[in-house]
Amino acid sequence: MTTGFEITPDDVLVIFQNHSIDIDDQTIEDIFNEFIKPEMYAIEKVALYGNDLDEQTNIAYKEIVKILKENNLLRNKH
């Protein structure tokens, strides 16, 4: 099922950059495939509660950050 909103490895890269973490493309692909792709439908479904693309992106990013933190790939910002 397609939702019209799609998450890509570039979105994961942006999140790491927002957390000041340098990461190579292959690692981003690996993280995307292992941790984000299996949750993609759920993330996209939640994101669609947003009224526009910016809001949907923000919601999706929050969900991705949550998944990355749950898997110890990101730390809480202090």
N, C-alpha and C positions, 0 to 999 in steps of 0.2 A: 504494500500500500504506500503510495506517495502522498506526502502531506503538503508539498509546495515549499516547505522549509527544509533545507538540507545542511547538515553539519559535515565539515570536511577536516582533513588534517590541518589545514591552515588555521582553522578556528582554535585547535588545540595549541598550535604554535603561538598564536596571539595571547592565549591565556598564560603560557609560560613566559612570554616576553613581558606581560603585565606584572608578573611576579619576579621580574629581573633575573630570570633563569635562562642561560644560554643552552641551547639544545640543538643537536644536529637533525637533519631531515629524516634520516633513517630511524632514529630513536622516536621522533614524532610519529612516523608511520607505524612503528611497532606499538607504541602506546595507544594510538588511535585504534588499531586493529584488535588489540587485546582488551582494552578497557572501555572504549567509547562505542565502537561499532556494535557490540552486543547490546548496548543500552540505547542505541540510536532512536528506535521507534518511541521509547518512553520519553526521551529528551525532546524529540521533535513534537510529540503530542502535548507536552507541558508548554513548550515554547509557543504553540499556537494559541494559547490564552492571551498572548500579547495582541494589541490592537494594530500594530504596524511592525515593519521589519526591524526597526531599531529595538523596540520593546521585546520582540521575539528573540532577537539575538542576545539581549541582556539576560533574559530568562534562561535561554539555552546555556549561556556561559556560566551562569550560577550553578546549573545542574552539572555541567562538566567539571567545574571546580570542586563541587561536592564529591563527585566520583573520584577525582584525582586525589583529593585529601583522604578519602576512605581507603584508598590503596597506597597511601604514604608516598605519593609522587609529588605532592605539594604540601608545604607547611602553612600553618596560619600565619598571616602577616602580623607583626607586632607593632 
